[in-house]
């Protein structure tokens, strides 16, 4: 039987998580519930759980403080967060499992099932570093991309463009490298901030810092790697306005 610990400073949240688990995952035993970072560390050391539900902001610190105090993390983590839209983007691009407050039962069940099925790659300290960094930026500075071998960590500044390829996305880099990932282009829409990344066409997302030239005739962009990206008529004015700022 798998075991779990709930660490959240809101009693209603702790009780709600326990209720969902008991009704939907009877094979997972809740070994304990903690209302603070200090209590959470004690319970984790005491019970060595397989899974920890971890709030981010607590009265005596953060979920990151708890994790940093436990160098040997032999457990999976699902963050429970009340953070805003930009923070949710940070989670999505950091390969970290999370559920937002107020907790949606189906989202919660999906996150738990993913962990229990062990379909995801084990989370590394690098993923946590990326998450902490991205939480303070509207556009992720680094993203974690699942690849066949594991997870590739990519600095967004090195991305020239992303191009839809059916259910896949091709990512082009400034060093002329290219990778294909099993995610649709829509899953990268969180990069778009009208400051660094822009969607000139339904099939492309580009890094504005890598635009070399705009060609009026034919309406397309030449990127720093020499590639040509179409600029849809409906997006032309927005592009020109952004690049003029």
Secondary structure as UniProt FT lines:
FT   STRAND          2..7
FT   HELIX           11..24
FT   TURN            26..27
FT   STRAND          28..34
FT   HELIX           37..47
FT   STRAND          51..55
FT   STRAND          57..58
FT   TURN            59..60
FT   STRAND          61..62
FT   HELIX           63..68
FT   STRAND          76..81
FT   HELIX           85..92
FT   TURN            93..95
FT   STRAND          98..100
FT   HELIX           105..116
FT   TURN            117..118
FT   HELIX           125..134
FT   TURN            135..136
FT   STRAND          142..147
FT   TURN            148..149
FT   STRAND          150..155
FT   HELIX           156..158
FT   STRAND          159..165
FT   TURN            166..167
FT   STRAND          168..173
FT   TURN            174..175
FT   STRAND          178..181
FT   HELIX           185..191
FT   STRAND          197..201
FT   TURN            202..203
FT   STRAND          204..207
FT   HELIX           208..210
FT   STRAND          211..215
FT   TURN            216..219
FT   STRAND          220..223
FT   TURN            224..225
FT   STRAND          228..230
FT   HELIX           233..244
//
